Amino acid sequence: MSSGSGSRGGAGRRRFGGGNGTLSEINIVPLVDVVLVLLIIFMLTAHVMEFGLEINVPEVKEVKDTSEELPVISISRNGKLYLNERPININQIATEVPKRFKNAKSVYLRADRATVFDPIAQVMSTLDQAHIGIKVVTKPQENAGR
């Protein structure tokens, strides 16, 4: 019997015990790279998946809850008007609100905090002339109790 070159068992021992054999390990660096790239892509595209109008309303200390079903007039940051998320002209507000909402005596007015006051004042004046009440939409402050 020879001392290792002719038998299978000796070659196996030399492969794992010796310095010039292959070592089978899992390299996780490419896996980490792929996961980080996917995380970055998700973070960059997550804000695109939001739906609806983006209106950042001001915060106040006290908010009353109501269960009334009222029309909502939204004023975007650039001054565009929407009646329940559908674009509307300021001259049509007085006729569209009673036509679409039969028993509505008032509307919710939701305006972005960065909106200049002129479009807000114009809408409020139009609603007042049409004898439609206004309820302003706000967001409660996080630490109002402190």
C-alpha positions in Angstrom: 0.0 0.0 0.0 1.2 3.4 -0.9 1.1 6.3 1.6 -1.7 8.4 0.2 -1.5 9.0 -3.6 -3.3 5.7 -4.5 -6.1 5.7 -1.9 -9.1 8.0 -1.9 -9.2 8.5 1.9 -5.7 10.0 1.9 -6.5 12.5 -0.8 -9.6 13.6 1.1 -7.6 14.2 4.2 -5.0 16.1 2.4 -7.5 18.3 0.6 -9.2 19.6 3.8 -6.1 19.5 6.0 -3.5 20.8 3.6 -2.9 24.4 2.6 -3.3 24.1 -1.2 -6.8 22.5 -1.4 -10.1 24.2 -2.0 -12.2 25.5 0.9 -15.9 25.6 0.4 -17.5 28.6 2.2 -20.5 30.8 1.3 -19.5 34.3 0.3 -22.2 36.7 1.6 -20.7 39.9 0.4 -22.7 39.8 -3.0 -25.9 39.0 -1.1 -25.4 42.0 1.2 -24.7 44.2 -1.8 -27.9 43.1 -3.5 -30.0 43.6 -0.4 -28.6 47.1 0.2 -29.3 48.1 -3.4 -32.9 46.8 -3.1 -33.3 48.7 0.1 -32.1 51.9 -1.5 -34.4 51.4 -4.5 -37.3 50.8 -2.1 -36.5 53.9 -0.1 -36.3 56.1 -3.2 -39.6 54.8 -4.7 -41.7 54.4 -1.6 -43.0 58.0 -1.7 -44.2 57.6 -5.3 -46.6 54.9 -4.2 -48.8 57.3 -2.3 -52.2 58.1 -3.8 -54.5 61.1 -3.7 -53.7 64.8 -3.1 -50.8 65.7 -0.8 -52.1 68.5 1.5 -50.1 69.3 4.6 -52.7 70.8 6.9 -51.7 73.0 9.9 -51.7 71.5 13.4 -53.9 72.7 16.3 -54.4 71.7 19.9 -58.1 70.8 19.9 -59.8 68.7 17.3 -63.5 67.8 17.3 -64.6 64.5 15.8 -67.7 64.5 13.5 -69.5 61.8 11.6 -71.2 64.1 9.1 -70.7 63.4 5.5 -69.7 66.7 3.9 -68.0 67.8 0.7 -64.3 68.6 1.0 -62.8 71.5 -0.9 -59.0 71.1 -1.0 -56.6 73.8 -1.9 -53.2 72.5 -3.1 -49.9 74.2 -2.4 -50.0 76.0 -5.8 -53.6 77.2 -5.3 -55.5 74.6 -7.4 -59.0 73.8 -6.1 -60.5 70.3 -5.8 -64.0 69.3 -4.7 -63.6 65.8 -3.3 -60.4 65.3 -5.2 -61.8 66.4 -8.6 -60.6 69.7 -10.0 -63.1 72.5 -9.8 -63.2 76.2 -10.8 -63.8 78.7 -8.1 -66.8 80.1 -10.0 -68.5 76.6 -10.0 -68.2 76.0 -6.2 -71.5 77.8 -5.4 -73.5 75.6 -7.9 -71.6 72.3 -7.7 -71.7 71.8 -3.9 -75.6 71.9 -3.7 -75.9 69.9 -6.9 -73.6 67.1 -5.8 -74.4 67.1 -2.1 -78.2 67.7 -1.7 -78.3 68.3 2.1 -74.9 69.9 2.6 -75.2 73.1 4.6 -71.4 73.3 5.1 -68.1 72.0 3.6 -64.7 71.0 4.9 -62.0 73.4 3.7 -58.6 71.7 3.6 -55.6 73.8 2.5 -51.9 73.1 2.5 -50.0 75.0 5.2 -47.7 76.4 2.5 -50.6 77.8 0.4 -50.7 81.6 0.2 -53.8 83.0 1.9 -55.3 84.7 -1.2 -56.9 81.5 -2.7 -58.1 80.5 0.7 -59.8 83.9 1.3 -61.3 83.8 -2.2 -62.9 80.3 -1.6 -64.1 81.4 1.9 -65.7 84.5 0.3 -67.4 82.4 -2.4 -68.7 79.9 0.1 -70.0 82.8 2.3 -71.8 84.4 -0.6 -73.5 81.1 -1.4 -74.5 80.8 2.3 -72.5 77.5 2.7 -70.8 77.0 6.1 -67.1 76.3 6.4 -65.3 73.8 8.6 -61.6 74.0 8.5 -59.6 70.7 8.4 -56.5 70.6 10.7 -54.3 68.0 12.2 -53.9 67.5 16.0 -50.5 68.3 17.5 -48.4 65.4 18.6 -47.7 66.7 22.1 -50.8 68.8 22.8 -51.2 67.4 26.3 -47.7 68.5 27.5 
